[in-house]
Amino acid sequence: MINNKTVAVVVPCFNEETQIIQVIKTMPDFVDRIIVIDDKSTDNTASIVKDYIHSIENKSIQIDNILDKIKPNNYNRANIIVQELQKKEIQYFTPREIYNDNNSDRIVLISHLTNAGKGSGIATGYKWAKDHGIDCVATMDGDGQMDPDELLSLCEPIIFENIDYAKGNRLIHRSALLVIPKVRFFGNSILSILTKLASGYWHVSDTQTGYTAISNKALNAIRLYDIYKKYGYPNDMLVKLNIAFCTLREVEIKPVYDIGEQSKMKIFKVIPTVSILLIKSFFKRLWFKYLFRDFHPLFILYHFSFLLGAIWIPYLYKVGNALILDKNLSFETLFAFTFLGISSIQSFLFAMWMDIQDNDRLYK
């Protein structure tokens, strides 16, 4: 515990038999629950964790499941409805089997019955933590690429400052260009730019890091079962948190590589997939946040710029074709080309500026 608040760490794993025990052993003492999610590994990850659980005194403070804790009265019907939904939503998560779920076990092993992806593992761990009322829930990969000594700096904003979400940032560490592989640094930078636009958190970078901490309030503010199941889950999380008006803090962490881990992410496959996800997420954020939940003029400006841009495309084709074939164009065509192009860009930039101003309040 930290400041009398419970702390759990979700550790998603897929074929991490060589690394997982080291991750568990180095977990700081203030961590009350280590929730290991085995995503249907084809190696001995699950059995190694089971053997380790039996070899130690696997006890910590008692933490009970909070479902059914709310008793009906004349004023809490809304809370009862939410509680019932929380019990029923388990059907939307990846089918799983809990190896041990005693109220005092420090290490909890949950095994997926099918391989679903890293994001799905995070969602499963978050669900367990939410159902047990954990105050601060961190995530650490099972490959050992995250320094456990930095966990406290991620949890402190959640515990002491009521920040909703804290994420690590390796790109601002002075060793980033020297330690992070160049291809990964490039891919991360590209996705960070797209994530700024899609999520509304315009000051974030290193959006692909999985070293994060989230508050109980934020866990209850988003649909956990709807988290993107593959490697784009950190980007999807930021969009969902922004729609829910959650505050965010970035914490400098060091990049860690070459400690025996085996990367399973194919960067040139991930970039197109996540880019498509982010484009869809951008429009989802505009409609949900700036139309349905809290109307803002930037909703109109963004869509006005897209409308003008769509009308501008045929004129762009005509002008480009005329330049190639050395043809003359009418004044009306050139005027429409210039007016539509400039108006579309101006509307987009002004909407972006308003977007940045509105979301500054969420970046702490």
C-alpha positions as CSV (number, residue, x, y, z in Angstrom):
1,M,0.0,0.0,0.0
2,I,0.9,3.6,-0.5
3,N,-0.7,6.2,1.8
4,N,-3.2,3.6,2.9
5,K,-4.3,3.0,-0.7
6,T,-4.1,-0.4,-2.4
7,V,-1.7,-0.9,-5.4
8,A,-1.8,-3.7,-8.0
9,V,0.3,-4.4,-11.0
10,V,-1.1,-6.1,-14.1
11,V,1.6,-8.2,-15.9
12,P,0.5,-9.4,-19.4
13,C,2.5,-12.4,-20.6
14,F,2.9,-14.4,-23.8
15,N,5.8,-16.8,-23.9
16,E,7.8,-15.1,-21.2
17,E,9.1,-18.3,-19.4
18,T,12.7,-16.9,-19.2
19,Q,11.7,-13.4,-17.8
20,I,8.5,-13.6,-15.8
21,I,9.9,-14.8,-12.5
22,Q,12.5,-12.0,-12.5
23,V,9.7,-9.5,-13.0
24,I,7.7,-10.9,-10.1
25,K,10.7,-11.1,-7.8
26,T,11.7,-7.5,-8.3
27,M,8.3,-6.1,-7.7
28,P,8.4,-3.4,-4.9
29,D,7.1,-4.3,-1.5
30,F,4.3,-1.7,-1.7
31,V,2.6,-3.7,-4.4
32,D,-0.4,-5.6,-2.9
33,R,-1.4,-7.6,-5.9
34,I,0.6,-8.9,-8.9
35,I,-2.0,-9.9,-11.5
36,V,-0.2,-12.1,-14.0
37,I,-2.2,-12.6,-17.2
38,D,-1.0,-15.5,-19.3
39,D,-2.3,-15.0,-22.9
40,K,-2.4,-18.7,-23.8
41,S,1.4,-19.0,-24.0
42,T,2.8,-21.9,-26.0
43,D,5.8,-22.3,-23.6
44,N,5.9,-22.9,-19.9
45,T,5.1,-19.4,-18.7
46,A,1.9,-20.5,-16.8
47,S,3.4,-23.6,-15.1
48,I,6.5,-21.6,-14.1
49,V,4.3,-19.0,-12.4
50,K,2.3,-21.7,-10.7
51,D,5.4,-23.4,-9.4
52,Y,6.7,-20.1,-8.1
53,I,3.4,-19.4,-6.3
54,H,3.7,-22.8,-4.5
55,S,7.3,-22.2,-3.6
56,I,6.8,-18.9,-1.6
57,E,4.7,-17.5,1.1
58,N,2.2,-15.9,-1.3
59,K,0.3,-13.8,1.2
60,S,-0.5,-10.1,1.4
61,I,-3.3,-7.9,2.8
62,Q,-6.8,-9.1,2.4
63,I,-8.7,-7.5,-0.5
64,D,-12.3,-8.6,-1.1
65,N,-14.3,-8.5,-4.2
66,I,-16.6,-5.5,-3.9
67,L,-19.4,-6.7,-6.2
68,D,-22.6,-7.0,-4.2
69,K,-21.3,-4.7,-1.5
70,I,-23.8,-2.0,-2.3
71,K,-27.1,-2.5,-0.5
72,P,-30.3,-1.0,-2.0
73,N,-32.0,2.0,-0.4
74,N,-34.1,4.8,-1.6
75,Y,-31.2,6.9,-3.0
76,N,-28.8,4.5,-4.7
77,R,-30.7,2.8,-7.5
78,A,-28.2,4.2,-10.0
79,N,-25.3,2.6,-8.1
80,I,-27.2,-0.7,-8.0
81,I,-27.6,-0.6,-11.7
82,V,-23.9,0.1,-12.3
83,Q,-23.0,-2.8,-9.9
84,E,-25.3,-5.2,-11.9
85,L,-23.7,-4.1,-15.2
86,Q,-20.3,-4.6,-13.7
87,K,-21.2,-8.2,-12.9
88,K,-22.7,-8.9,-16.3
89,E,-19.9,-7.3,-18.4
90,I,-17.5,-10.2,-17.7
91,Q,-19.1,-12.0,-20.7
92,Y,-17.5,-9.5,-23.0
93,F,-14.0,-10.2,-21.9
94,T,-11.7,-12.9,-23.2
95,P,-12.7,-16.3,-21.6
96,R,-10.3,-16.9,-18.8
97,E,-9.5,-19.2,-15.9
98,I,-8.3,-17.9,-12.5
99,Y,-5.8,-20.2,-11.0
100,N,-5.9,-18.8,-7.5
101,D,-8.2,-16.0,-6.2
102,N,-7.9,-16.2,-2.5
103,N,-8.6,-12.8,-0.9
104,S,-5.0,-12.7,0.6
105,D,-2.9,-14.1,-2.3
106,R,-0.3,-11.5,-3.5
107,I,0.3,-13.2,-6.9
108,V,-2.9,-13.9,-8.8
109,L,-2.5,-16.0,-12.0
110,I,-5.3,-15.6,-14.7
111,S,-4.9,-17.7,-17.9
112,H,-6.7,-16.8,-21.1
113,L,-8.3,-19.8,-22.8
114,T,-7.5,-18.3,-26.2
115,N,-4.7,-16.1,-27.4
116,A,-6.3,-12.7,-27.7
117,G,-3.5,-10.1,-27.6
118,K,-1.7,-7.8,-25.2
119,G,-4.5,-5.3,-24.9
120,S,-6.9,-8.1,-24.0
121,G,-4.6,-9.2,-21.2
122,I,-4.5,-5.6,-19.9
123,A,-8.3,-5.5,-20.0
124,T,-8.6,-8.7,-18.1
125,G,-6.2,-7.5,-15.4
126,Y,-8.0,-4.2,-15.1
127,K,-11.3,-6.0,-14.7
128,W,-10.0,-8.0,-11.8
129,A,-8.6,-4.8,-10.2
130,K,-11.8,-2.9,-10.7
131,D,-13.9,-5.7,-9.2
132,H,-11.7,-5.7,-6.1
133,G,-11.7,-1.9,-5.7
134,I,-7.9,-1.4,-6.2
135,D,-7.0,2.3,-5.8
136,C,-4.0,2.4,-8.2
137,V,-3.4,-0.2,-11.0
138,A,-0.1,-0.2,-12.8
139,T,1.0,-2.2,-15.9
140,M,4.3,-3.8,-16.4
141,D,5.2,-6.1,-19.3
142,G,6.3,-9.7,-18.5
143,D,9.6,-9.3,-20.5
144,G,11.4,-7.3,-17.9
145,Q,11.8,-4.2,-20.0
146,M,10.5,-1.9,-17.2
147,D,12.6,-0.9,-14.2
148,P,10.6,-1.7,-11.0
149,D,12.4,1.1,-9.2
150,E,10.5,3.6,-11.4
151,L,7.1,2.2,-10.4
152,L,6.7,4.5,-7.4
153,S,7.1,7.6,-9.6
154,L,4.2,6.4,-11.7
155,C,1.9,5.6,-8.8
156,E,2.6,8.8,-6.8
157,P,0.5,11.1,-9.1
158,I,-2.4,8.7,-8.8
159,I,-2.2,8.3,-5.0
160,F,-1.2,11.8,-3.9
161,E,-2.5,14.1,-6.6
162,N,-5.7,12.4,-7.8
163,I,-4.3,12.2,-11.4
164,D,-6.4,9.7,-13.4
165,Y,-3.6,8.2,-15.6
166,A,0.1,8.3,-15.4
167,K,2.3,7.0,-18.3
168,G,6.0,6.6,-18.7
169,N,7.9,8.5,-21.4
170,R,11.2,7.1,-22.6
171,L,11.6,9.6,-25.5
172,I,12.4,12.5,-23.1
173,H,15.2,10.5,-21.4
174,R,18.6,11.8,-22.4
175,S,19.7,8.3,-23.5
176,A,16.6,7.8,-25.8
177,L,18.4,8.3,-29.1
178,L,21.3,6.1,-28.0
179,V,19.5,3.2,-26.5
180,I,16.2,2.8,-28.3
181,P,16.6,1.0,-31.7
182,K,16.3,3.5,-34.5
183,V,13.4,1.7,-36.2
184,R,11.5,1.7,-33.0
185,F,12.3,5.3,-32.2
186,F,11.0,6.3,-35.7
187,G,7.9,4.2,-35.5
188,N,7.1,5.4,-32.0
189,S,7.5,9.0,-33.0
190,I,5.2,8.6,-36.0
191,L,2.5,7.0,-33.9
192,S,2.9,9.6,-31.2
193,I,2.1,12.4,-33.6
194,L,-1.0,10.6,-34.9
195,T,-2.1,9.8,-31.3
196,K,-1.9,13.5,-30.3
197,L,-4.5,14.3,-33.0
198,A,-6.6,11.3,-32.3
199,S,-6.6,11.4,-28.5
200,G,-6.7,15.1,-27.8
201,Y,-3.7,14.8,-25.4
202,W,-1.6,17.1,-27.5
203,H,1.5,17.1,-25.2
204,V,2.0,13.3,-25.0
205,S,4.8,11.4,-26.7
206,D,6.1,7.8,-26.4
207,T,2.5,6.6,-26.8
208,Q,3.6,3.0,-27.2
209,T,4.9,2.5,-23.7
210,G,3.1,-0.1,-21.6
211,Y,4.5,1.3,-18.3
212,T,1.4,3.1,-16.9
213,A,-0.7,3.6,-13.8
214,I,-4.4,4.3,-13.6
215,S,-6.8,5.3,-10.9
216,N,-9.9,3.4,-9.8
217,K,-12.0,6.3,-10.9
218,A,-10.6,6.1,-14.5
219,L,-11.1,2.3,-14.5
220,N,-14.8,2.9,-13.9
221,A,-15.0,5.7,-16.5
222,I,-14.3,3.6,-19.5
223,R,-15.5,0.3,-21.0
224,L,-12.6,-2.0,-20.2
225,Y,-13.8,-4.9,-22.5
226,D,-13.7,-2.5,-25.4
227,I,-10.0,-1.8,-25.1
228,Y,-8.2,-2.6,-28.4
229,K,-6.9,-6.2,-28.1
230,K,-3.6,-5.9,-29.9
231,Y,-0.5,-3.6,-29.7
232,G,-2.5,-0.5,-30.4
233,Y,-4.1,-0.7,-26.9
234,P,-2.0,2.2,-25.4
235,N,-3.2,4.6,-28.1
236,D,-6.8,3.4,-27.8
237,M,-6.6,3.9,-24.0
238,L,-5.6,7.5,-24.4
239,V,-8.6,8.2,-26.7
240,K,-11.0,6.5,-24.3
241,L,-9.6,8.4,-21.3
242,N,-9.8,11.7,-23.1
243,I,-13.5,11.1,-24.0
244,A,-14.1,10.5,-20.3
245,F,-12.3,13.8,-19.4
246,C,-9.6,12.0,-17.4
247,T,-6.4,13.9,-16.4
248,L,-3.0,12.7,-17.5
249,R,0.6,13.0,-16.3
250,E,3.7,11.9,-18.1
251,V,6.7,10.6,-16.0
252,E,10.2,10.3,-17.4
253,I,11.4,6.7,-17.4
254,K,14.6,5.1,-18.8
255,P,14.5,3.0,-22.0
256,V,15.5,-0.7,-21.2
257,Y,16.6,-3.1,-23.9
258,D,18.8,-6.1,-24.4
259,I,18.1,-7.8,-21.1
260,G,17.1,-11.1,-22.6
261,E,13.6,-10.1,-23.9
262,Q,12.3,-11.2,-27.3
263,S,10.2,-8.6,-29.0
264,K,7.0,-9.9,-30.6
265,M,6.0,-6.6,-32.2
266,K,6.6,-6.1,-35.9
267,I,6.9,-2.4,-36.2
268,F,6.1,-2.1,-40.0
269,K,3.0,-4.2,-39.5
270,V,1.9,-2.3,-36.4
271,I,2.2,1.2,-37.8
272,P,-0.5,0.8,-40.6
273,T,-2.8,-1.1,-38.3
274,V,-2.6,1.4,-35.5
275,S,-2.8,4.3,-37.9
276,I,-6.2,3.1,-39.1
277,L,-7.3,2.6,-35.5
278,L,-6.3,6.2,-34.7
279,I,-8.1,7.7,-37.7
280,K,-11.3,5.9,-36.6
281,S,-10.7,6.9,-32.9
282,F,-10.3,10.6,-33.9
283,F,-13.8,10.7,-35.3
284,K,-15.1,8.7,-32.4
285,R,-13.7,11.3,-30.0
286,L,-15.1,14.2,-31.9
287,W,-18.6,12.7,-32.0
288,F,-18.7,11.4,-28.4
289,K,-16.9,14.2,-26.6
290,Y,-17.7,17.3,-28.6
291,L,-21.2,16.5,-29.8
292,F,-23.0,14.1,-27.5
293,R,-21.3,14.8,-24.1
294,D,-20.2,18.4,-24.3
295,F,-20.8,20.3,-27.5
296,H,-17.9,22.4,-28.7
297,P,-17.6,24.6,-31.9
298,L,-14.5,22.7,-32.9
299,F,-16.7,19.8,-33.9
300,I,-18.2,22.0,-36.6
301,L,-14.8,23.4,-37.7
302,Y,-13.2,20.0,-38.0
303,H,-16.0,18.7,-40.2
304,F,-16.3,21.9,-42.2
305,S,-12.6,21.6,-43.0
306,F,-13.1,17.9,-44.1
307,L,-16.1,18.9,-46.3
308,L,-14.2,21.7,-48.0
309,G,-11.2,19.4,-48.5
310,A,-13.4,16.8,-50.1
311,I,-14.8,19.4,-52.5
312,W,-11.3,20.7,-53.2
313,I,-9.9,17.3,-54.3
314,P,-11.5,17.4,-57.9
315,Y,-10.0,20.9,-58.4
316,L,-6.6,19.6,-57.1
317,Y,-6.8,16.9,-59.8
318,K,-7.7,19.4,-62.5
319,V,-4.8,21.8,-61.5
320,G,-2.3,18.9,-61.3
321,N,-3.5,17.5,-64.6
322,A,-3.2,21.0,-66.3
323,L,0.3,21.4,-65.0
324,I,1.4,18.1,-66.3
325,L,-0.2,18.6,-69.8
326,D,0.6,22.3,-69.9
327,K,-3.1,23.4,-70.2
328,N,-4.7,26.6,-69.4
329,L,-7.4,26.8,-66.7
330,S,-10.3,29.1,-66.3
331,F,-10.3,31.8,-63.6
332,E,-13.3,30.1,-61.8
333,T,-11.4,26.8,-61.6
334,L,-8.2,28.5,-60.2
335,F,-10.3,30.6,-57.8
336,A,-12.2,27.6,-56.5
337,F,-8.9,25.6,-56.1
338,T,-7.3,28.4,-54.1
339,F,-10.3,29.3,-52.0
340,L,-11.3,25.8,-51.1
341,G,-7.7,24.7,-50.3
342,I,-6.9,27.7,-48.1
343,S,-10.3,27.6,-46.3
344,S,-10.0,23.9,-45.6
345,I,-6.5,24.2,-44.1
346,Q,-7.5,27.3,-42.1
347,S,-10.5,25.6,-40.7
348,F,-8.5,22.5,-39.8
349,L,-5.7,24.5,-38.1
350,F,-8.2,26.7,-36.1
351,A,-10.1,23.6,-35.0
352,M,-6.8,22.0,-33.9
353,W,-5.9,25.1,-32.0
354,M,-9.2,25.1,-30.2
355,D,-8.7,21.3,-29.5
356,I,-5.3,22.0,-27.9
357,Q,-6.7,24.8,-25.8
358,D,-9.7,22.7,-24.5
359,N,-7.5,19.7,-23.6
360,D,-4.8,21.6,-21.8
361,R,-6.8,21.2,-18.6
362,L,-6.4,17.4,-18.8
363,Y,-2.6,17.4,-19.1
364,K,-1.2,17.9,-15.6
